Amino acid sequence: MSVMLTKFESKSNRVKGLAFHPTQPLLAAALHNGSVQLWNYRMGVLVDRFEEHEGPVRGVAIHPSRALLVTGGDDYKIKVWDLKPQSRRCLFTLHGHLDYVRTVQFHHEMPWILSASDDQTIRIWNSTSRHCVAILTGHSHYVMSAQFHPKDDLIVSTSMDQTVRVWDISGLRKNTPNNGPNNFETFDTFSTVKYVLEGHDRGVNWASFHPTLPLIVSAADDRTIKIWRMSETRAWEVDSCRGHFNSVSSAIFHPKHELIVSCAEDKTVRVWDLAKRTAIQTFRRENDRFWILAAHPNLNLFAAGHDGGLIVFKLERERPAFTVHGDMLYYIRDKYVRTYDFNSGSDIGLLSVRKFGSPYVPPRTVSYNPAERAVVVTISSDNGLFELSSLPTQSNGEVKDSSADGKRGSAHSAIFVARNRFAVLNKISQLIEVRDLSNSVVKTIKPPAQTNEIFYGGTACLILSSTTTVVLYDIQQQKTIAELNSPPVKYVVWNADGSLVALMSKHTITIANKNFSQNSLIHETIRIKSGAWDDAGVFIYSTLNHIKYCLPQGDHGVICTLDNPVYLTRVKGKTAHCLDRSARPRTITFDPTEYRFKLALLRNNYDEMLHIIRTSTLLGQSIIAYLQQKGFPEIALHFVQDKNTRFDLAIECGNLDVALETARAIDRPECWDRLAQQALKQGNHKIVEKAYQQTKNFDRLSFLYLATGSTEKLSKMQKIADARGDPMSRFHNALYAGDVLGRITVLRDVGLHPLAYLTAKTNGLEEEAAEILEAAGLTEADVDDVPAFGKCTLQTPSVVTPTSNFNWPSISMGESFFDRALANGHLDGDGDIPHINGNGLDSGAGASTVLDEWAKDEEPDVEEDGWELDAEAEDDEEKDVDEEFEDALEEEDLGAGAAPGVSETELWVRNSPFAAEHVAAGSFDTAMQLLSRQLGVVNFALLKPSFLSIYRSSHVYVSPIASLPPLQLHIRRNPEETSPGRVLPVAARTLSSIRTELAEGYRFVSGNKLSEAQATFRSVLLALLLMVVSSDNEAKEWRDTVTAAREYLLGVSIELERRRIAQAEPDNIRRSLELAAYFTHCQLQPQHMQIALRSAIGVFAKANNHATAAKLARRLLDLNPDPKIVAQARQRIAAGDRNPRNTVEVSYDEFTEFEICAATYTPIYKGSPSVRCPYTDAAFLPEFKGKLDPLIELTEIGATASGLPAPR
């Protein structure tokens, strides 16, 4: 017995024509109001509408392989449409019919369109040439339908003349007629009437071929459906199907089963048995006559058009009955209970159920009892039946039939609930019977609510599904344990340990724990088909066109897209085992990365999250939006490639480095404004400065320079304002810089002589005041009535401590697990997060390069005199500092009997072996001794500014009362510490801030600003001397940073020396070539090594040393550069192969390992004697032992040093 399962229904004007798309879930409907609708029946949405016909549209068809749609209507026109989503339009119109066009169809192979019309003709059109290629005449009344045979060169047509005609068009395929219009003489030679089928008493509305058999079915106004058989020579009527009581509109063969489906104006759709010619099922509508039927070419889907719209339906359930136990799948296919081993793939038939039910319909459910190796199967026919059968222990040649020992009964649902018990639900009587394996009723239970389905609910429990609730019911105590509100539940899936259950309805999934005390609901707009739990505890479910995941708390998403629905049976790792609609086991491989990452995030499983980040490519807006929603924008940054999204995330989580990088790439004013706001909140005025420079926000830039005390840049802003000719900006900058003469000049330039005069008078500039009066044509007597103002007290604040190179100190909120792990290159879950107190002193490299270009003034090179210090000035400053220390450390008169305790600074000196903390305590002498002993430092003059900055950063002076001396407060790194033996000063510089400065040096190298890069790398090495490390990992990072800065400083110094020689000694080509080659042996990052190699290749090629240039080019290729660079390198290699010689002999042996002397820039080959810098480990020739290291100008070469102390 067939069941009509409605899958989609739409309401519209009368539907006269229908056509399925062969591969996509699209259905075209031709309406009586002149419109053609294109529906997505799977999603239930109207995709498009075509409205160019005038009057009703009766015929519609979709091309079997191309994106084309053809329609025919009462306007006598046939229109061909493009179905591509981006260009849905009418391509062309075919004119020729003289009356209504009833049906249209594409040929399955040839570029032909078939049309039938009320002008009593059938036409065949060539869709390529857009001409009529054949006219079939012979009907004596309206031609109601015409169809191509699915394989042969035949056409079947029906007419109001009460005949069905079969036409042979094989001649049309062999010969191509004249394509000229109106050439009617040629048409009849290519098509002949093969059969004329007479038997209907009234007009025939429809006829169609059987897809495989030589049969024709026809539907007529005489209320009958006739079946005709064809042979090579004749055709005859086989039988008639009677039952409709009004005109039959359409009749078609079922594509896969021996069935006929018909529809009629009696408001019914009927299904007929082709063999017995009897009606099996009738589906009736109340008010709508049916006009058209269509069958999907591949799927078990039908569509019927009626007065009020259309319905899409299928005639039987396609979900196979299955159950899973362990590694085995038990399912029913082709009337057999089969077992499928997930591991081995073996598929064996165990039990025949072909005699179960009359007539046989595919079983609805199967439940397996592993203890007794038995199954209970249910079907929906005869108001529901169940059958209990045992499975054979081993399969042999003959498969046993379930009727042999099967125990049957009437029930709608049947499941095993214990080792020797199963429960059945009688839906009509609303009783649940618990039976034993002999099929005897042991217990009868009246369910607490109207129950439609029962499912396994755990040991001795059932899940009862009603229309609005789900009940967890204990069948032993006969009481309700829990209840949930839910739509009718169709399927229930438990996870492996029975702790979670998924309750699946038509459009919802409820994930609940075993006692229903916690649950989450997921809603889908499309039908849910099946589900299974994976080995990680995530529920994987399938819809009509997707496989999706659902996390226990309710988050869900898409895993992959399906062409056709499948039924999931098991999910393990990256493999989903499933059954397709033909009940054949399949496997689908998918990527579980996204949902496993979300599950790890939900469970705080940081190790797995980090592993996923490193080993996969999680991309897409969904994962980014998810992390933002869950409050992890900093983790989302690891996945984002889109620059705009990356910028938004960086601003959201306050990551200024990434925000600056992406703002540069986007380079839009609104991005720079947002970056400036965020950087200003964090006190990173260097980034604020860059943002204001990019947006040319001069006013804010000037005020920023005032706030940071950058007087030099304020003077540059004055020059910029002069160049721009903006008087207000000139006045502001002069005011900020304390330039009285500048203010007077601006006021005079804009004609405000009174203000200029008062400004000069109040600042004591009598000469300028007299000039202003003279320029205005006035004398002192003319202004004697002007009130006398006192001397102006407006002065710019003096800069006590320069802060233009300092960003505000900030306290880290604690690095996340990801930041630490990704920075360290390994998992470090147990390491302490160091207390970071700020970004330190920053690099000091000039950040105003953009403004320098605007101001058009050149600054002297930093390296020329930046390291020369005035000795007298140092002496004066040292005296001042010494006095300051003496004042700060001077003991007060504490009174009789009172003894001073140990000062905070003395505790710092006692507790720490690091020089930086001795400097913070003001003990410069011990700090110098430590630096000399640990790292061989002998020249402390360069460290003086750092010493003073660290000391000042570690102390705060507060004046509570003006008449009392200020209180000195010592800033601790660990203020919560109470033990005197553990207190330590704040860390003025951190490794992260120094690495930021190192990155600035890298950018200078990339930008070919080598002098600035040299100064920056020296500054980095100087700052690293005064670092405090708190862990072994940090000590290793410190040493790696020292090595990197040394290599870059050495390489940059070598390149600067080469450029000096090229300019000062142009004839010394040999030395220039050697230095270029040595530069390529410094340990640089790949992008900078490419720069060094390309530079060296150019130098060697210019000197005609083609052999060495080719060798360097091969090294360049190993770095995988850009294709353009690769092409240049290959050209250089080819030149070297053609001319493998060197014009200039140089001292450079690339095959022998060597280091470069940091003083002479010459190689020290392996095995040769050398001495080293105790701090940077740079190599020198032996004659430099005991001398000052020329690379950093701090340490004694070859001095004995103990190294950095162990972390505390």
Disulfide bonds with the S-S distance in Angstrom:
none
